[in-house]
Amino acid sequence: MILTFVNGGTSGPEGINYLFSEKDANGKLRYPPAELLSGDVLLTKYLIQHNKREKKYSSYALSFRDNEKVTDDQLKEILQSLRDTFCTGLGPDRVNMLAVKHTDKNNIEVHVVINDEELTTGRQFNPWPPGARSKQLQQDFCAYWNHKLGFEQVVGNPFKASFSRFDAKAPAQRKQQYLASIGNAEGSATKERKEKLSTIVTKAVMSGKINDRNDLISFLENNECRITRKGTDYLSVRLPGKENSIRFKGGCFVEHADYRVLIAEHNTVSKLLSPYQFKKIKDNLNNAMDYKRTLHSRIYMPRKKRIAKLKSEKICGLPKVKMSSNPISEVKAKLNTQPTADHSHKSQSPKKSKPAEGPSATVSRGSSNENLLISIGSMENRIFALGIKLSQVSSEQRIQIQIQIEALKIQLMRMHQQLAEAKKIELNKVRPNFAKFR
């Protein structure tokens, strides 16, 4: 078994239609037809269609050898492990994943599509970021499951040219359209030519005709090939009768590569893991998942909504007052101490003054409003998550979820009413009516 990254989807939902089409990229009828293993097709298309970013989803392929047989239950266990490994801490209500099984080529191949969006926050999500960390995680994941299922480990051939992702996985029709758009009509057979030349070179190396890269260059030139460019880790070769060069990279095409050493390493690599090697791979996976769990919890944590600060208004006709910790009470006190004409001799009982509102009261009001805003955001996220879950359950469970959604909507409406009333009270207390003092 091997897991490979196919491409980052930038097109619309038509890529999902290809996975379920009756014919493959070469026009051959798929039999047996494609089978849905997990996920919701309509939901995946909907999220792709409504994603405004350039990169909308990521596509992967789980490929098994012809002699590697797995059941659907084992495939579902592998898919759950894939989610736990690459989408650590983000369940189906936060990251959507679709898996489609193909068996029309006499082996099992599972195509996995992951929407590049975290649903509760709407932020972009990349399950396979570029870099050595993701590459190592992919290798450890494959090694872990090959050992667990009793399959041989994947050992690379150092004399086989490495292909680009476009050469290796893009459907033939897409490659032909791309090459036609750039005016490269003969490039459609690049993958086949690389495979053929790699086979010829491998046989020549094994028979002792080629011992290093200089021998390889001489061998190619003697067979009417032209070396157009030499790099430290590649050779650009123009094959006989062709106009464009093909770049061969990796393995025996690297400068100063010792072919005898490559052969010895390739022949001595064990295709089964020892208990120590398996334990080391499990430790690597656990450490990588801990790292991703911490990273995801930090990136996709719901953020608190900010409360806009009220702008101070200029009040005309009042003396300038030095602001203190309680400016409104101080202004009222100064106005009340101004001398007034006494037209009666009746004794007036002193009025009980209202207790001044200190800074602590203002803080408590602000914190309560902030908590209310956080509760509203959390409630909206719950309603959205239940709406996504609605398309993934049976008809009986849908009724219960719909009842929950309606109840949450009623609570959300009441919260909005409470917030509006709290803001009105706060505005009235911050902006008193000074007309009576004029």
C-alpha positions in Angstrom: 0.0 0.0 0.0 1.1 3.5 -0.8 -0.4 6.9 -0.2 0.3 9.6 -2.7 -0.8 13.2 -3.1 -2.5 13.7 -6.4 -3.2 17.4 -6.7 -4.7 20.5 -5.1 -8.1 21.0 -6.5 -8.7 24.5 -8.0 -11.6 23.6 -10.3 -15.3 23.2 -9.4 -17.2 20.1 -8.3 -16.7 18.4 -11.7 -13.6 16.7 -10.3 -16.0 14.7 -8.0 -18.1 13.7 -11.1 -15.0 12.1 -12.6 -14.5 9.8 -9.7 -18.0 8.4 -10.2 -18.0 8.4 -14.0 -18.8 5.3 -16.0 -15.5 5.5 -17.9 -11.9 6.2 -16.8 -9.6 8.9 -18.2 -8.7 6.6 -21.2 -12.4 6.1 -22.1 -12.4 2.5 -20.8 -15.6 1.3 -19.1 -15.2 1.0 -15.4 -16.3 -2.4 -14.2 -17.0 -2.9 -11.4 -18.2 0.7 -11.1 -16.9 3.2 -8.5 -18.1 2.7 -4.9 -18.7 5.3 -2.2 -16.8 4.2 1.0 -17.4 7.2 3.2 -18.5 10.9 3.1 -21.3 12.8 1.5 -21.0 13.6 -2.2 -23.5 16.5 -2.2 -21.9 18.1 0.8 -18.4 17.8 -0.8 -19.6 19.4 -4.0 -21.4 22.2 -2.1 -18.3 23.1 -0.1 -16.2 23.1 -3.2 -18.7 25.3 -5.1 -19.0 27.8 -2.3 -15.3 28.0 -1.5 -14.0 31.4 -2.9 -10.3 30.5 -2.4 -8.2 29.4 -5.3 -7.3 26.0 -3.7 -10.6 24.4 -2.7 -9.7 20.7 -1.9 -6.9 18.2 -1.8 -6.9 14.9 -3.5 -5.0 11.7 -2.5 -4.8 8.1 -3.6 -4.4 4.9 -1.5 -3.1 2.3 -3.9 -2.7 -1.4 -3.2 -0.7 -4.0 -5.1 -2.5 -6.7 -7.1 -1.8 -9.3 -4.4 -2.8 -7.0 -1.5 -6.4 -7.8 -0.5 -8.3 -5.7 2.1 -11.9 -5.7 3.2 -14.2 -2.7 3.3 -14.0 -2.7 7.1 -10.2 -2.5 6.9 -10.4 0.3 4.4 -12.6 2.3 6.7 -10.2 1.7 9.6 -7.3 3.0 7.4 -9.4 6.0 6.3 -10.2 6.8 10.0 -6.4 6.5 10.7 -5.7 8.8 7.8 -8.1 11.5 9.2 -6.6 11.1 12.7 -3.1 11.4 11.3 -3.4 14.3 8.8 -6.5 16.1 10.3 -5.6 15.5 13.9 -8.2 16.9 16.3 -10.6 17.9 13.6 -13.6 15.6 13.3 -16.2 15.2 10.5 -18.1 18.3 11.8 -15.0 20.4 11.3 -13.2 19.0 8.2 -15.2 17.1 5.4 -13.6 14.0 3.7 -14.9 11.9 0.9 -13.5 8.4 -0.1 -14.3 6.5 -3.4 -13.2 3.0 -4.1 -12.1 1.8 -7.6 -11.4 -1.9 -8.4 -11.7 -1.8 -12.3 -7.9 -2.2 -12.8 -7.7 -5.6 -10.9 -6.3 -3.8 -7.8 -7.9 -1.7 -5.1 -7.4 2.1 -5.3 -9.2 4.5 -3.0 -9.4 8.2 -4.0 -9.7 10.6 -1.0 -10.9 14.2 -1.3 -10.5 16.6 1.7 -12.1 20.0 1.6 -9.5 22.6 2.4 -11.7 24.5 4.9 -12.2 24.2 8.6 -16.0 24.5 8.9 -16.5 26.1 12.3 -14.2 29.0 11.6 -14.2 29.1 7.8 -10.4 29.3 7.8 -8.2 27.6 5.1 -7.0 24.1 6.0 -4.1 22.1 4.4 -3.8 18.5 5.6 -0.5 18.0 3.7 1.6 21.2 3.9 4.8 21.3 1.8 8.0 20.3 3.5 10.0 17.4 4.8 7.7 16.9 7.8 4.7 16.0 5.7 6.8 13.7 3.5 8.1 11.8 6.5 4.6 11.6 7.9 3.4 10.0 4.7 6.2 7.5 4.7 5.6 6.5 8.3 1.9 6.2 7.7 2.4 3.8 4.8 5.0 1.8 6.7 2.8 1.5 9.7 -0.2 0.1 7.8 1.9 -2.2 5.5 3.3 -3.8 8.6 -0.1 -4.0 10.4 -1.7 -5.6 7.3 1.2 -8.0 6.7 2.2 -6.4 3.4 5.7 -5.8 2.1 7.2 -2.4 2.6 7.5 -0.1 -0.4 11.2 0.0 -1.5 12.1 2.5 -4.2 14.1 1.5 -7.3 17.2 3.8 -7.4 17.5 3.3 -11.2 13.9 4.4 -12.0 13.4 8.0 -13.0 11.2 9.9 -10.6 8.1 11.4 -12.1 6.5 14.7 -11.4 3.1 14.6 -9.8 1.6 15.8 -13.1 3.3 13.0 -15.0 2.4 10.3 -12.4 -1.2 11.0 -11.5 -3.0 13.5 -13.8 -5.6 11.8 -16.0 -4.6 11.5 -19.7 -7.3 13.8 -20.9 -6.3 16.6 -18.6 -2.6 16.2 -19.6 -3.5 16.3 -23.3 -5.5 19.5 -22.7 -2.7 21.1 -20.7 0.0 20.2 -23.2 -2.1 21.4 -26.1 -2.6 24.7 -24.4 1.1 25.2 -24.1 1.8 24.0 -27.7 3.5 20.7 -26.7 1.7 18.0 -28.6 4.4 15.3 -28.3 4.6 15.6 -24.5 1.6 13.4 -23.9 3.8 10.3 -23.9 6.4 11.7 -21.5 5.5 9.2 -18.7 5.7 6.2 -21.0 9.1 7.3 -22.4 10.5 7.8 -18.9 9.3 4.3 -17.9 10.8 2.8 -21.1 14.2 4.5 -20.7 14.3 3.6 -17.0 13.8 -0.1 -17.8 16.6 0.0 -20.4 19.0 1.8 -17.9 18.2 -0.6 -15.1 19.0 -3.6 -17.3 22.3 -2.0 -18.4 23.3 -1.2 -14.8 22.5 -4.7 -13.5 24.5 -6.3 -16.4 27.5 -4.2 -15.5 27.5 -2.0 -18.6 27.0 1.2 -16.6 28.9 1.9 -13.3 28.5 5.6 -12.8 26.8 8.7 -14.3 29.6 9.3 -16.8 29.0 5.7 -18.1 25.3 6.5 -18.2 25.8 9.7 -20.3 28.1 7.8 -22.7 25.5 5.0 -23.0 22.7 7.4 -23.8 24.8 9.3 -26.4 25.8 6.0 -28.1 22.1 5.2 -28.4 21.4 8.5 -30.4 20.2 10.4 -27.3 21.4 14.0 -26.7 22.1 15.4 -23.2 20.9 19.0 -23.3 21.5 19.9 -19.6 23.4 18.4 -16.7 22.3 19.2 -13.1 23.6 18.0 -9.7 20.5 15.7 -9.4 19.1 15.4 -12.9 19.8 15.0 -16.6 17.8 16.5 -19.4 17.7 14.0 -22.3 16.4 14.5 -25.8 15.3 11.1 -27.2 15.9 10.1 -30.9 13.5 11.8 -33.3 12.0 14.1 -30.6 12.1 17.9 -30.5 11.8 18.4 -26.7 14.0 17.2 -23.8 12.8 15.2 -20.9 14.2 15.7 -17.4 15.2 12.5 -15.5 15.7 13.1 -11.8 16.8 11.2 -8.8 18.6 7.9 -8.1 21.2 7.0 -10.8 20.8 10.5 -12.4 22.4 12.2 -9.4 26.0 13.5 -9.9 28.7 11.3 -8.3 26.2 8.5 -7.6 28.0 5.1 -7.0 25.9 2.6 -8.8 27.5 -0.4 -7.0 26.5 1.1 -3.7 23.0 1.8 -4.9 22.6 -1.9 -6.0 23.9 -3.2 -2.7 21.6 -1.0 -0.7 18.6 -1.9 -2.8 19.3 -5.6 -2.5 19.8 -5.5 1.3 16.8 -3.4 2.2 14.4 -5.5 4.2 10.8 -5.5 3.0 9.5 -6.4 6.5 9.9 -4.3 9.6 11.5 -5.5 12.8 9.7 -4.9 16.1 12.2 -2.1 16.9 11.6 -0.4 13.6 7.8 -0.7 14.0 8.0 0.8 17.5 10.1 3.7 16.2 7.5 4.4 13.4 4.7 4.4 15.9 6.6 6.8 18.1 7.2 9.1 15.1 3.5 9.0 14.2 2.4 9.8 17.8 4.9 12.7 18.0 3.7 14.1 14.7 0.1 13.9 15.7 0.8 15.7 19.0 2.5 18.5 17.0 -0.5 18.7 14.6 -3.0 18.6 17.4 -1.4 21.6 19.2 -1.0 23.4 15.9 -4.7 22.9 14.9 -6.0 23.8 18.3 -4.2 27.1 18.1 -5.0 28.0 14.5 -8.7 26.9 14.5 -9.7 28.1 18.0 -12.8 30.3 17.7 -11.8 34.0 18.2 -13.6 36.3 20.6 -15.6 39.0 18.9 -14.4 42.5 19.6 -16.8 45.1 21.1 -16.5 48.5 19.5 -15.6 51.3 21.8 -18.0 54.2 22.1 -16.6 57.5 20.9 -16.7 60.4 23.4 -19.0 63.2 22.3 -18.3 66.9 22.9 -20.9 68.5 25.1 -21.4 72.2 24.5 -22.2 74.7 27.2 -20.6 72.8 30.1 -17.3 73.7 31.9 -14.3 71.6 31.1 -13.9 69.0 33.7 -10.8 67.0 34.4 -11.6 63.3 33.8 -11.4 61.0 36.8 -12.2 57.4 37.4 -15.9 58.3 37.5 -16.4 61.4 35.3 -20.2 61.4 35.1 -20.7 61.5 38.9 -18.1 64.3 39.2 -19.8 66.4 36.6 -23.1 66.1 38.4 -21.5 66.9 41.8 -20.0 70.1 40.4 -23.2 71.2 38.9 -25.2 70.6 42.1 -22.8 72.7 44.2 -23.4 75.9 42.1 -25.3 78.7 44.1 -29.1 79.0 43.4 -31.7 81.6 44.5 -33.7 80.7 47.7 -37.3 82.0 47.3 -38.8 80.0 50.2 -38.1 79.6 53.9 -39.3 76.1 54.0 -36.8 73.6 55.2 -36.0 71.1 52.6 -34.9 67.7 53.5 -31.7 66.6 51.8 -32.3 64.3 48.9 -30.7 60.9 49.1 -28.0 60.8 46.4 -27.8 57.7 44.3 -24.7 55.6 44.8 -22.0 56.5 42.3 -21.2 54.0 39.7 -17.6 53.1 40.1 -15.2 51.5 37.6 -16.1 48.0 38.8 -19.7 48.4 37.6 -18.6 49.4 34.1 -16.2 46.4 33.9 -18.9 44.0 34.9 -21.3 45.3 32.3 -18.6 45.1 29.6 -17.6 41.6 30.6 -21.2 40.3 30.6 -21.8 41.7 27.1 -18.6 40.1 26.0 -19.6 36.7 27.4 -22.9 37.1 25.7 -21.2 37.7 22.3 -19.0 34.6 22.9 -22.1 32.5 23.7 -23.8 33.8 20.5 -20.7 32.8 18.4 -20.6 29.3 20.0 -24.4 28.9 19.4 -24.0 29.8 15.7 -21.1 27.3 15.3 -23.3 24.5 16.9 -26.2 25.3 14.5 -23.8 25.2 11.5 -22.2 21.9 12.6 -25.6 20.3 13.1 -26.6 21.5 9.6 -23.6 19.7 8.2 -24.3 16.6 10.2 -27.9 16.7 8.9 -26.8 15.3 5.5 -24.8 12.5 7.0 -27.4 10.7 9.0 -30.5 8.5 8.4 -34.0 9.9 8.0 -35.0 9.0 11.6 -32.0 10.9 13.0 -32.6 13.9 10.8 -35.9 14.7 12.6 -34.2 14.7 16.0 -31.4 17.0 14.6 -33.9 19.4 13.0 -35.7 19.7 16.4 -32.3 20.5 18.0 -31.6 23.1 15.4 -35.0 24.8 15.9 -34.5 24.9 19.6 -31.0 26.4 19.3 -32.4 29.0 16.9 -34.9 30.1 19.5 -32.2 30.4 22.1 -30.0 32.3 19.6 -32.9 34.8 19.0 -33.3 35.4 22.7 -29.6 36.0 23.1 -29.7 38.6 20.4 -32.6 40.3 22.2 -30.7 40.3 25.5 -27.6 41.8 23.8 -29.7 44.5 22.2 -31.3 45.4 25.5 -27.9 45.4 27.3 -26.4 47.7 24.7 -29.3 50.1 25.0 -28.9 50.2 28.8 -25.2 50.8 28.5 -25.6 53.6 26.0 -28.2 55.4 28.3 -25.8 55.2 31.3 -22.7 56.3 29.3 -24.6 59.2 27.6 -26.8 60.9 30.3 -29.4 63.5 29.5 -27.8 66.9 30.3 -30.8 68.9 29.1 -32.1 69.3 32.7 -28.9 71.0 33.8 -29.1 73.7 31.1 
